[in-house]
């Protein structure tokens, strides 16, 4: 009996841990292949490849991001091979299971919940007596005299994790380990009861054996893994366990990057101190679900969160400069309206996370919030991803507005294309971070830019167009906080730092006269020590200077602003940025900016 385990990942770089867990458990008794695709792959290509494998059984792992595409593939497979046994599993079909059996008549079985033992038992029955009523955790069809009946067996008790074989040691995975994300679990379950999350349904946390976990991680690192993402819902729930794992990874990372979901307000100070002292820069990434800072909202969804302790953790981690942090928000939770959500956004943006993920509530099957949807007046999509379309306090019009915030937030802040410019605007010009992103997002959509692609230069020029128009309205209304000269200078600085190699063109019109430009270049060549001792150490020849340097004058003291935040226009700055000085052509050379403080007269003379 030939078995193929398959799924449609969101992207090629993703891998399915679920399929590997199923194969590891059953491969000793059955012939099992893994076939992974993406939701972007044409259905015909997927079906053709599955057909070529000549399976007797095909199992699909189903999630909100792939269920509709998977249904299309299933329909085609059934027409091609009526005798094929089709099995579904995964979180999307583990709830409302009878609904899925009715909606997809081509499906023979659904494995509910943890699948290793249930799937193995199912294969045993398919290969033998077909006593499917004996398989706990299975939904199946039974032919009656006058109809086909859908039956759902009782659930299976929680598995003993110590009995599960490792899913991380398949030789066929080794060639692609360096180019894909490895998903890794050290535990199953979640201690919290957040009503919007499927993890809250399973009470308690179970851990895999620590020694086996460490051995598997070392195997993956030795085999070339570059990014391991831990799927534990709360990696740091046990202080001693987390501290031991952090220490082990620090001692053995060898360049591999590790990403964790942590609960920030329970992170112990001693763990934070250890990470601040010992964590290598760039090796750890933390994903922190804030979701909301509105106390009534958190109470309504049974979410316990100590904001002051969360701030302490995020701040200490950020100050260490060692670990990037990805903070999540959910728009549309109960008792959160447009105004309170803007407050949540501003609270979290004030922490300056490396990434701020603005998501929208999804009414997942099986969650308490979906069961209580009528209580809060929710309307939501009938099909995945079941995103909310409004509730009693946040109508659809507010959702649409917040989506504009999400659009420009992703393109500008999360992409880190112009951090200094954005922080200046947020701190000095606009009433709040949310006000900036909302106003810019409204402007962006009004011009139809959400429908077209964007080069780096486009993003700068479009922000500049917005700011020029905002300036006119600002002055007309008696505001006048926006200094376009300062913003333009910061945008130029950000633009130069966004290139690994000397840019061929700029998004603004370069207006420096050729004679002035030549004077500044002679100064850099003949008196490099005026810039700095470090700049002089490069000992650039005229040819090298022309090849590797760009220069621009800014009408304020850039160095003072970057160091202290003080904006001083009593002096100006000659900005010189050097690119790819070593000429090695290696990966991502870093641009190096240098600043020379200059007077007004020197600006004109260029000397």
C-alpha positions as CSV (number, residue, x, y, z in Angstrom):
1,X,0.0,0.0,0.0
2,X,1.5,3.2,-1.2
3,X,0.9,6.3,1.0
4,X,1.6,9.9,0.1
5,X,1.4,12.7,2.7
6,X,0.9,16.1,1.2
7,X,0.1,19.7,2.0
8,X,0.1,23.1,0.3
9,X,2.4,25.4,2.2
10,X,1.9,29.2,2.1
11,X,5.4,29.6,0.6
12,X,8.2,27.3,-0.8
13,X,10.5,28.2,2.2
14,X,8.0,26.7,4.6
15,X,8.0,23.1,5.6
16,X,5.4,20.9,7.2
17,X,6.3,19.5,10.5
18,X,2.9,17.6,10.7
19,X,3.7,15.5,7.6
20,X,7.1,14.6,9.0
21,X,5.6,13.6,12.4
22,X,3.1,11.3,10.6
23,X,5.8,9.7,8.5
24,X,8.2,9.2,11.3
25,X,5.5,7.4,13.3
26,X,4.3,5.1,10.5
27,X,7.2,4.6,8.1
28,X,8.4,1.4,9.9
29,X,5.2,-0.3,8.8
30,X,4.1,1.5,5.6
31,X,5.6,2.9,2.4
32,X,5.2,6.6,2.9
33,X,6.3,9.6,0.8
34,X,6.0,13.3,1.5
35,X,4.9,15.7,-1.2
36,X,4.9,19.4,-0.4
37,X,3.5,22.1,-2.7
38,X,2.5,25.7,-2.3
39,X,-0.9,27.5,-2.6
40,X,0.5,29.3,-5.6
41,X,1.2,26.1,-7.5
42,X,-1.4,25.3,-10.3
43,X,-3.8,22.6,-9.2
44,X,-3.1,20.7,-12.4
45,X,0.6,20.6,-11.5
46,X,-0.1,19.3,-8.0
47,X,-2.5,16.6,-9.2
48,X,-0.2,15.5,-12.0
49,X,2.7,15.1,-9.5
50,X,0.5,13.2,-7.0
51,X,-0.8,11.0,-9.8
52,X,2.7,10.1,-10.9
53,X,3.4,8.7,-7.5
54,X,0.7,6.1,-7.9
55,X,-0.6,6.2,-4.4
56,X,-3.3,4.1,-2.7
57,X,-3.8,6.6,0.1
58,X,-3.2,10.4,0.0
59,X,-3.4,12.4,3.2
60,X,-3.6,16.2,3.2
61,X,-2.7,18.5,6.2
62,X,-5.3,21.3,6.2
63,X,-5.1,24.9,7.5
64,X,-7.0,28.1,7.0
65,X,-4.4,29.2,4.4
66,X,-4.7,26.1,2.2
67,X,-8.1,24.5,2.7
68,X,-9.8,26.0,-0.4
69,X,-6.9,25.2,-2.7
70,X,-6.7,21.7,-1.2
71,X,-10.4,21.1,-1.9
72,X,-9.8,21.9,-5.6
73,X,-7.0,19.3,-5.7
74,X,-9.1,16.7,-3.9
75,X,-12.0,17.1,-6.4
76,X,-9.6,16.5,-9.3
77,X,-7.9,13.5,-7.7
78,X,-11.3,11.8,-7.0
79,X,-12.3,12.1,-10.7
80,X,-9.0,10.7,-11.9
81,X,-8.9,7.8,-9.4
82,X,-12.3,6.9,-7.8
83,X,-10.6,4.1,-5.7
84,X,-8.1,6.4,-4.1
85,X,-8.4,6.7,-0.3
86,X,-8.3,10.4,0.7
87,X,-7.6,11.4,4.3
88,X,-7.6,14.9,5.8
89,X,-6.1,16.1,9.0
90,X,-4.9,19.3,10.7
91,X,-6.5,22.1,12.7
92,X,-8.8,23.3,10.0
93,X,-10.7,20.0,9.8
94,X,-10.3,18.9,13.5
95,X,-13.3,21.1,14.4
96,X,-16.8,21.0,12.8
97,X,-15.6,17.7,11.4
98,X,-19.1,16.6,10.2
99,X,-19.4,19.9,8.3
100,X,-16.2,19.1,6.4
101,X,-17.3,15.5,5.6
102,X,-20.5,16.9,4.2
103,X,-18.9,19.7,2.3
104,X,-16.2,17.5,0.7
105,X,-17.9,14.2,-0.3
106,X,-14.7,13.1,-2.0
107,X,-13.0,12.7,1.4
108,X,-13.1,9.2,2.9
109,X,-11.6,10.0,6.4
110,X,-10.7,12.8,8.7
111,X,-8.1,12.4,11.4
112,X,-9.1,14.7,14.4
113,X,-6.5,16.2,16.7
114,X,-3.1,14.7,17.2
115,X,-2.6,12.4,14.3
116,X,0.4,10.1,14.7
117,X,-1.3,7.2,16.4
118,X,-4.7,7.7,14.8
119,X,-3.2,7.8,11.3
120,X,-1.2,4.7,11.9
121,X,-4.2,2.9,13.2
122,X,-6.2,4.0,10.1
123,X,-3.5,2.7,7.7
124,X,-3.5,-0.6,9.7
125,X,-7.3,-1.0,9.2
126,X,-7.1,0.0,5.5
127,X,-4.5,-2.7,5.0
128,X,-6.5,-5.2,7.0
129,X,-10.0,-5.6,8.5
130,X,-11.3,-2.1,7.9
131,X,-12.7,-1.9,11.4
132,X,-12.8,1.9,11.3
133,X,-15.2,2.1,14.3
134,X,-12.2,1.0,16.4
135,X,-10.0,4.0,15.5
136,X,-10.3,6.7,18.1
137,X,-10.1,10.2,16.7
138,X,-11.4,9.2,13.2
139,X,-14.3,10.5,11.2
140,X,-15.4,8.1,8.3
141,X,-18.3,7.1,6.1
142,X,-20.3,4.0,6.5
143,X,-22.6,2.6,3.8
144,X,-26.1,1.9,5.1
145,X,-28.9,0.3,3.2
146,X,-30.4,3.5,2.1
147,X,-27.7,6.1,2.7
148,X,-24.1,6.9,3.5
149,X,-23.7,7.8,7.2
150,X,-21.0,10.1,8.6
151,X,-19.6,8.7,11.8
152,X,-17.2,10.5,14.2
153,X,-15.5,8.3,16.7
154,X,-14.5,9.4,20.3
155,X,-11.3,11.4,20.5
156,X,-8.0,9.8,21.3
157,X,-6.2,10.4,24.7
158,X,-3.2,12.7,24.6
159,X,-0.1,10.9,23.3
160,X,2.9,10.2,25.4
161,X,5.5,12.4,23.7
162,X,8.3,10.1,24.8
163,X,7.0,7.4,22.5
164,X,7.1,9.5,19.3
165,X,10.1,9.1,16.9
166,X,12.0,12.1,15.7
167,X,10.6,13.8,12.6
168,X,13.8,15.8,11.9
169,X,16.1,13.2,10.5
170,X,14.9,12.4,7.0
171,X,17.9,12.2,4.6
172,X,15.8,13.6,1.8
173,X,15.4,16.9,3.7
174,X,19.1,17.6,4.0
175,X,19.7,19.1,0.6
176,X,17.1,21.9,1.3
177,X,17.7,22.6,5.0
178,X,19.8,25.7,4.3
179,X,17.1,27.3,2.1
180,X,13.9,26.5,4.1
181,X,12.5,27.1,7.5
182,X,12.7,24.2,9.9
183,X,9.7,24.1,12.2
184,X,10.5,22.5,15.6
185,X,8.5,21.7,18.7
186,X,9.8,21.1,22.2
187,X,6.3,21.0,23.7
188,X,2.6,20.7,22.9
189,X,-0.2,22.6,24.5
190,X,-0.7,26.1,26.0
191,X,-1.3,27.2,29.6
192,X,-3.6,30.1,28.6
193,X,-7.2,30.4,27.6
194,X,-7.3,33.1,24.9
195,X,-10.7,32.7,23.3
196,X,-9.6,33.6,19.8
197,X,-6.9,30.9,19.7
198,X,-7.1,27.2,19.0
199,X,-4.2,26.5,21.4
200,X,-6.4,27.4,24.3
201,X,-8.5,24.3,23.7
202,X,-5.8,21.9,24.8
203,X,-5.4,22.2,28.5
204,X,-1.8,21.7,29.9
205,X,1.6,21.6,28.4
206,X,3.6,18.4,27.6
207,X,7.3,18.4,26.9
208,X,9.5,16.3,24.7
209,X,12.6,14.8,26.3
210,X,15.2,17.4,26.7
211,X,18.2,15.2,25.6
212,X,16.4,14.1,22.5
213,X,15.4,17.7,21.7
214,X,19.0,18.8,22.0
215,X,20.3,15.9,19.9
216,X,17.8,16.7,17.1
217,X,18.8,20.4,17.1
218,X,22.4,19.5,16.8
219,X,21.6,17.1,14.0
220,X,19.8,19.9,12.1
221,X,22.6,22.4,12.6
222,X,25.2,19.9,11.5
223,X,23.1,19.1,8.5
224,X,23.0,22.7,7.3
225,X,19.8,24.3,8.9
226,X,20.0,28.1,8.9
227,X,16.6,29.0,10.5
228,X,14.8,27.0,13.1
229,X,11.4,28.3,14.1
230,X,10.1,26.8,17.4
231,X,6.3,26.3,17.2
232,X,5.8,26.0,21.0
233,X,2.9,28.3,21.9
234,X,4.8,29.7,24.9
235,X,8.4,28.8,24.8
236,X,9.3,30.4,28.1
237,X,6.4,29.1,30.3
238,X,8.9,27.1,32.4
239,X,11.8,29.4,33.4
240,X,14.4,26.6,34.0
241,X,13.5,24.8,30.8
242,X,13.8,28.0,28.7
243,X,17.0,29.1,30.3
244,X,18.6,25.7,29.7
245,X,17.5,25.8,26.1
246,X,18.7,29.3,25.5
247,X,22.1,28.4,27.0
248,X,22.3,25.3,24.8
249,X,21.4,27.2,21.6
250,X,23.9,30.0,22.4
251,X,26.7,27.5,22.9
252,X,25.9,25.5,19.7
253,X,24.2,27.9,17.2
254,X,27.1,28.0,14.7
255,X,25.3,30.7,12.7
256,X,21.8,29.2,12.8
257,X,19.0,31.6,13.7
258,X,16.2,30.6,16.1
259,X,12.8,32.1,16.4
260,X,10.5,31.7,19.4
261,X,7.0,32.6,20.5
262,X,7.3,34.0,24.0
263,X,5.0,35.5,26.5
264,X,6.8,38.6,27.5
265,X,5.2,39.5,30.8
266,X,6.2,36.2,32.4
267,X,9.9,36.4,31.3
268,X,11.9,36.3,34.5
269,X,14.5,39.0,35.1
270,X,17.4,36.5,35.5
271,X,16.6,35.1,32.0
272,X,16.6,38.6,30.5
273,X,19.9,39.3,32.2
274,X,21.4,36.1,30.8
275,X,20.2,36.9,27.3
276,X,21.5,40.5,27.5
277,X,24.9,39.3,28.5
278,X,25.4,36.1,26.5
279,X,23.1,36.1,23.4
280,X,25.0,36.6,20.2
281,X,23.5,39.4,18.1
282,X,21.1,38.2,15.4
283,X,20.8,34.6,16.5
284,X,17.5,34.9,18.4
285,X,14.2,36.4,17.3
286,X,11.2,36.8,19.6
287,X,7.6,36.8,18.5
288,X,5.4,38.4,21.1
289,X,1.6,38.4,20.9
290,X,0.4,41.6,22.5
291,X,-2.9,41.6,20.6
292,X,-4.5,44.5,22.7
293,X,-3.5,46.8,25.6
294,X,-7.2,47.5,26.3
295,X,-8.0,45.9,29.7
296,X,-11.7,45.2,29.0
297,X,-10.8,43.5,25.8
298,X,-8.3,41.2,27.4
299,X,-10.8,40.3,30.1
300,X,-13.5,39.6,27.5
301,X,-11.2,37.1,25.7
302,X,-9.8,35.6,28.9
303,X,-6.3,36.8,28.2
304,X,-4.1,37.5,31.2
305,X,-1.5,40.2,30.4
306,X,0.6,42.4,32.7
307,X,1.4,45.4,30.5
308,X,4.1,46.9,32.7
309,X,6.0,43.6,32.9
310,X,5.6,43.2,29.1
311,X,7.1,46.6,28.6
312,X,10.0,45.8,30.9
313,X,10.8,42.7,28.9
314,X,10.5,44.3,25.5
315,X,12.5,47.3,26.6
316,X,15.3,45.3,28.2
317,X,15.6,43.0,25.1
318,X,15.7,46.0,22.8
319,X,18.3,47.8,24.9
320,X,20.6,44.7,24.7
321,X,20.7,45.1,20.9
322,X,20.9,41.3,20.6
323,X,17.4,40.1,19.7
324,X,14.9,41.3,17.1
325,X,11.4,41.4,18.3
326,X,8.2,40.9,16.3
327,X,5.1,42.2,18.2
328,X,1.6,41.2,17.1
329,X,-1.7,43.1,17.3
330,X,-5.2,41.9,16.5
331,X,-7.8,44.4,15.3
332,X,-11.4,43.5,15.9
333,X,-11.3,41.9,19.3
334,X,-14.4,42.3,21.6
335,X,-14.9,45.7,23.3
336,X,-12.2,47.3,21.1
337,X,-13.4,50.2,18.9
338,X,-11.4,52.3,16.4
339,X,-10.3,54.7,19.1
340,X,-9.2,52.1,21.6
341,X,-7.4,50.2,18.9
342,X,-5.5,53.3,17.9
343,X,-4.4,53.5,21.6
344,X,-3.2,49.9,21.5
345,X,-1.3,50.6,18.3
346,X,0.4,53.7,19.8
347,X,1.2,51.8,23.0
348,X,3.0,49.1,21.1
349,X,4.7,51.3,18.5
350,X,6.2,53.3,21.4
351,X,8.2,50.2,22.2
352,X,9.8,50.6,18.7
353,X,9.7,46.8,17.8
354,X,11.7,45.7,14.8
355,X,8.4,44.5,13.4
356,X,4.8,45.4,14.3
357,X,2.4,42.9,12.8
358,X,-1.1,44.3,12.5
359,X,-3.5,41.4,11.9
360,X,-7.3,41.1,11.9
361,X,-9.4,38.8,14.0
362,X,-10.1,35.4,12.4
363,X,-13.1,33.5,13.8
364,X,-11.4,30.1,13.8
365,X,-13.5,27.0,14.0
366,X,-13.4,25.5,17.5
367,X,-12.6,28.7,19.4
368,X,-14.7,30.2,22.1
369,X,-15.0,33.5,20.3
370,X,-16.6,31.9,17.3
371,X,-19.1,30.2,19.5
372,X,-19.9,33.5,21.1
373,X,-19.9,35.5,17.9
374,X,-23.6,36.6,18.3
375,X,-22.8,38.0,21.8
376,X,-20.5,40.6,20.3
377,X,-22.4,41.1,17.1
378,X,-19.7,39.6,14.8
379,X,-20.1,39.2,11.1
380,X,-17.3,37.3,9.3
381,X,-16.3,35.5,6.2
382,X,-18.0,32.2,5.7
383,X,-14.9,30.6,4.2
384,X,-11.3,30.6,5.4
385,X,-9.6,32.7,6.7
386,X,-12.9,33.6,8.5
387,X,-11.8,37.2,8.9
388,X,-14.2,39.4,10.9
389,X,-16.1,42.0,8.8
390,X,-17.4,43.9,11.8
391,X,-18.9,43.8,15.2
392,X,-21.0,45.9,17.5
393,X,-18.2,48.4,18.2
394,X,-16.0,48.2,15.0
395,X,-18.1,48.3,11.8
396,X,-16.7,47.3,8.4
397,X,-15.8,50.9,7.6
398,X,-13.3,51.0,10.5
399,X,-11.8,47.7,9.4
400,X,-11.2,49.2,6.0
401,X,-9.5,52.2,7.4
402,X,-7.2,50.1,9.7
403,X,-6.3,48.0,6.7
404,X,-4.8,51.1,5.1
405,X,-2.7,51.5,8.2
406,X,-1.5,47.9,7.8
407,X,-0.6,48.5,4.2
408,X,1.8,51.4,4.7
409,X,3.0,50.0,8.0
410,X,4.3,46.9,6.2
411,X,5.9,48.8,3.4
412,X,7.6,51.4,5.5
413,X,8.2,50.5,9.1
414,X,8.4,46.7,9.0
415,X,10.6,46.9,5.9
416,X,12.9,49.4,7.7
417,X,13.4,51.5,4.6
418,X,13.4,54.9,6.3
419,X,13.4,54.5,10.1
420,X,14.9,57.9,10.9
421,X,12.4,59.7,8.7
422,X,9.4,57.9,10.2
423,X,10.5,58.4,13.8
424,X,11.0,62.1,13.1
425,X,7.5,62.4,11.7
426,X,5.9,60.3,14.5
427,X,7.7,62.1,17.3
428,X,7.7,65.7,16.0
429,X,5.0,66.2,13.4
430,X,2.0,64.0,13.7
431,X,-0.2,63.6,16.8
432,X,0.7,60.0,17.1
433,X,2.2,57.0,15.2
434,X,-1.3,55.7,14.4
435,X,-2.3,59.2,13.1
436,X,0.7,59.2,10.7
437,X,0.1,55.8,9.3
438,X,-3.7,56.4,9.0
439,X,-3.3,59.7,7.3
440,X,-0.6,58.4,4.9
441,X,-2.6,55.2,4.3
442,X,-5.7,57.2,3.4
443,X,-3.6,59.3,1.0
444,X,-2.0,56.1,-0.5
445,X,-5.3,54.4,-1.2
446,X,-7.0,57.6,-2.6
447,X,-4.3,57.6,-5.3
448,X,-4.8,53.9,-6.1
449,X,-1.2,53.0,-5.2
450,X,-2.4,49.8,-3.4
451,X,-3.1,48.4,-6.9
452,X,0.4,48.8,-8.3
453,X,3.9,47.6,-7.6
454,X,6.6,49.7,-5.9
455,X,10.3,50.1,-6.4
456,X,12.4,51.6,-3.6
457,X,12.5,55.0,-5.3
458,X,8.7,54.9,-5.6
459,X,8.3,54.5,-1.8
460,X,10.4,57.5,-1.1
461,X,8.9,59.7,-3.8
462,X,5.3,58.8,-2.7
463,X,6.0,59.6,0.9
464,X,7.5,62.9,-0.2
465,X,4.4,63.7,-2.3
466,X,2.2,63.0,0.7
467,X,4.3,65.2,3.0
468,X,4.3,68.1,0.5
469,X,0.5,68.0,0.4
470,X,0.3,67.6,4.1
471,X,2.5,70.6,4.6
472,X,0.2,72.8,2.6
473,X,-2.9,71.7,4.6
474,X,-0.9,71.9,7.9
475,X,0.1,75.5,7.3
476,X,-3.4,76.5,6.1
477,X,-4.9,75.1,9.4
478,X,-2.3,77.0,11.5
479,X,-0.1,74.0,12.3
480,X,3.3,74.4,10.7
481,X,5.1,71.6,12.6
482,X,6.4,69.9,9.4
483,X,9.9,71.1,8.3
484,X,10.2,69.8,4.8
485,X,14.0,70.6,4.6
486,X,14.7,68.4,7.7
487,X,12.4,65.6,6.4
488,X,14.1,65.7,2.9
489,X,17.5,65.5,4.6
490,X,16.5,62.5,6.6
491,X,14.9,60.9,3.6
492,X,18.1,61.3,1.6
493,X,20.1,59.8,4.5
494,X,17.7,56.8,4.7
495,X,17.8,56.4,1.0
496,X,21.6,56.2,0.9
497,X,21.6,53.6,3.7
498,X,19.2,51.4,1.8
499,X,21.7,50.5,-0.8
500,X,24.5,47.9,-0.5
501,X,26.2,49.4,-3.6
502,X,26.5,53.0,-4.8
503,X,23.0,53.9,-6.2
504,X,22.9,54.7,-9.9
505,X,20.2,57.4,-9.4
506,X,18.3,59.2,-6.7
507,X,14.5,59.8,-6.4
508,X,15.1,63.5,-5.9
509,X,16.6,66.0,-8.4
510,X,20.2,66.4,-7.5
511,X,20.7,70.2,-7.5
512,X,24.3,70.7,-6.3
513,X,26.2,72.6,-8.9
514,X,29.0,70.7,-10.5
515,X,31.7,73.2,-9.3
516,X,30.5,72.9,-5.7
517,X,30.3,69.1,-6.0
518,X,33.9,69.1,-7.3
519,X,35.1,71.3,-4.4
520,X,33.6,68.9,-1.8
521,X,35.2,65.9,-3.5
522,X,38.6,67.7,-3.5
523,X,38.2,68.3,0.2
524,X,37.4,64.6,0.9
525,X,40.4,63.7,-1.2
526,X,43.0,66.2,0.1
527,X,41.8,66.7,3.7
528,X,40.1,63.5,4.7
529,X,41.1,64.0,8.3
530,X,38.6,66.9,8.4
531,X,35.9,64.3,8.2
532,X,37.3,61.8,10.7
533,X,40.3,59.8,11.4
534,X,38.4,56.7,10.3
535,X,37.6,58.2,7.0
536,X,41.2,59.2,6.5
537,X,42.3,55.7,7.2
538,X,40.6,54.5,3.9
539,X,43.3,56.5,2.0
540,X,41.1,56.8,-1.0
541,X,42.5,57.7,-4.4
542,X,40.6,60.0,-6.6
543,X,39.4,57.1,-8.7
544,X,38.3,55.2,-5.6
545,X,36.5,58.2,-4.2
546,X,34.5,58.7,-7.4
547,X,33.7,54.9,-7.6
548,X,32.6,54.3,-4.0
549,X,31.3,57.6,-2.7
550,X,28.1,59.7,-2.9
551,X,27.9,63.1,-1.3
552,X,25.0,65.4,-0.4
553,X,24.6,68.5,1.8
554,X,21.9,68.7,4.5
555,X,20.7,72.0,6.0
556,X,21.1,70.8,9.7
557,X,23.5,69.1,12.0
558,X,22.7,65.4,11.2
559,X,25.3,64.0,13.6
560,X,23.8,65.9,16.5
561,X,20.3,64.9,15.6
562,X,21.2,61.2,15.3
563,X,23.0,61.3,18.7
564,X,20.7,63.4,20.8
565,X,17.5,64.0,18.9
566,X,18.2,67.7,19.0
567,X,17.5,69.5,15.7
568,X,20.1,72.2,15.1
569,X,20.0,74.3,12.0
570,X,22.8,76.7,13.0
571,X,25.2,74.5,11.0
572,X,24.8,72.1,8.1
573,X,26.2,68.7,7.2
574,X,28.3,67.3,4.4
575,X,27.1,63.7,4.1
576,X,29.5,61.2,2.4
577,X,28.5,57.6,2.1
578,X,31.0,54.9,1.0
579,X,29.9,51.7,-0.6
580,X,31.6,48.3,-1.1
581,X,35.1,49.5,-0.3
582,X,36.7,46.0,-0.2
583,X,35.5,45.3,-3.7
584,X,35.0,41.6,-2.8
585,X,31.5,41.5,-4.1
586,X,30.5,39.5,-1.1
587,X,27.1,39.2,0.3
588,X,25.5,42.5,1.4
589,X,28.3,44.9,2.0
590,X,27.3,47.6,4.5
591,X,27.2,51.3,3.4
592,X,29.3,53.5,5.7
593,X,28.1,57.1,6.3
594,X,30.4,59.9,7.3
595,X,29.4,63.4,8.4
596,X,31.3,66.7,8.3
597,X,29.8,69.7,10.1
598,X,29.9,72.7,7.9
599,X,29.0,76.4,8.2
600,X,26.8,78.4,5.8
601,X,29.7,80.0,4.0
602,X,31.5,76.7,3.6
603,X,28.4,75.3,2.0
604,X,28.6,77.9,-0.8
605,X,32.3,77.8,-1.2
606,X,32.6,74.0,-1.0
607,X,35.8,74.4,0.9
